[in-house]
Amino acid sequence: MSDYDVIVVGAGNAAQAAANSAREQGAEQVLVLEKAPEADRGGNTHFSGGMMRIAYGEAEALRPLLPGVEDELPGFFEDVPTYTEDEMMADLMRVTAGKTDQTLAKTLISKSYETICWLHEYGGIPMEPAISLTGIRVGNRVKWQKGGIIRAEHEGVGLSNSWFAKSEANGITIRYGVGATALLQDEDGNVVGVEVNNGETLEEITAPAVVLGCGGFEANAQMRAQYLGAPWDHAKVRGTAHNQGDGLRMALEIGALPWGQWSGRHSTPISNEWPDFADRERTDRSNRLSFPYSVMINRLGLRFLDEGEDMGMYTYAKYGGRILNEPGALAWQIFDQQTVHLLEPRYSTSDPITANTLADLVEHLDVDDKPQALRTLEAYNAAAPSRGANDGFDPTQKDGLSTSGLSPEKTNWATRLDQPPFLAYSATGGVTFTFGALKIDEDARVIGTDWRPIRGLFACGEMVGGLFHFNYPGGTGLVSGAVFGRIAGASAARKAAE
């Protein structure tokens, strides 16, 4: 007789979706193992912005998720653009250079809307418009970036707290400070439980189905150096310190198939002033994502990327890595008064360096070549469109306002820096999660190196490899966790019922 019907390793969004899905589908005894102490519970979900990228078709489909939104934002459903499954697939294909696992991508996209409705209705998770993340006020209306319209109320903290409340209501057992160390198998190769370290002893806990939802290896400096290379062992971690790659290690030890881009990661521009691991109280407020409206220079005083390549939600997850690879892993984002009103609220968590001239601003920056930095900014101004051309500036979409004669060009939002006072914010690369993980099938069963499912073992969240390569469309991770968590939980419940 097993101790539980289903064991879920991890306690973030994906793991909680799996645990509650298993309970909904008839598993009576469900155990969640949270390696962190209760005060630090919730994995990376706690630190997230809570945004959910879903394919919803027409804006009216969002009404059940956002009852009463027009009281706060009149004309909301008129202002929200359509976002179809084909558009979401095109975004995912574009940012991953066509490398996404299309079988998993189709599952993710086709089930994105119904799953987030399930979170809202069954999980009891309230939603709100993601106005501070993807909404841009134009006059008395808000213009929205396609797909990134909703988030969990109170962001990741609200999402995490809501899941824990649902698990408690569902009678799910949660053990804190208990980390899984190995998967147990019977003589036929079935996964039949886990070995755990409860802080005092090693303990074996049995179940006919185990779901791994315990994140990637982004908090493990040795694994970052091994798989991501230098200088990723020095990266600041945007989330929990507990995602040490334990689930991946345990699964690989019993023959799970590695899948996806093991040299890839979600990396975000964050304030260089923040600590090496995320501040639990300030969560994701280290982010510095308004860079499309800035000019970015490195410590050598040079621009090194196209700040205006695309809307920030389509470039931020790779640009953190670009910054980290610059000298000293440092960049400066420079704004003037034409664009300072576009800074997202998270910039308020640090004080910028300000000056009334670019020369004075450069003198106060931590750069190694100050004369070069000033030459770079002056060359940018000379290459940017004239004042009259700026009438076409549109922060809500790629506007085609490009520099001419620079390398690299700034291909959108290239306004001159000529309206003081000027502001500079520091930025470095923060790692959020890693892309390399395990191969699963459409039922979230973990596949072995013999290309057959490992019986009794399921995975979700950042344990799923193959979806993301090189880059990432903002808001897709939480939805992926929910979609494959729900599937994993249902599959685990069926396995337990055999």
Secondary structure, DSSP 4 states (H G I P E B T S, - for coil): --S-SEEEE--SHHHHHHHHHHHHTT-S-EEEEESS-GGG-SGGGGGS--EE----BSGGGGTTTSTTHHHHSTTHHHHSPPB-HHHHHHHHHHHTTT-S-HHHHHHHHHTHHHHHHHHHHTS---EEE-HHHHEEEETTEEEE-TT--EEETTHHHHHHHHHHHHHHHTT-EEEET-EEEEEEE-TTS-EEEEEEE-SSSEEEEE-SEEEE----STT-HHHHHHHT-TTGGGPEESS-TT--SHHHHHHHHTTBPEES-TT-EEEEEE-TTS-SB--TTTTTTTB---GGGSEEEETTS---S-TTSS-GGGTHHHHHHHHHTSGGG-EEEEE-TTTGGG--GGGGGSPPEEESSHHHHHHTS--S-HHHHHHHHHHHHHHSPPGGGGGG--TTS------SS-SS---S----S-SSSEEEEEEEEEEEEES-EE-B-TT-EEEBTTSSEEEEEEE-GGGB-SS-SS---TTHHHHHHHHHHHHHHHHHHHHHH-
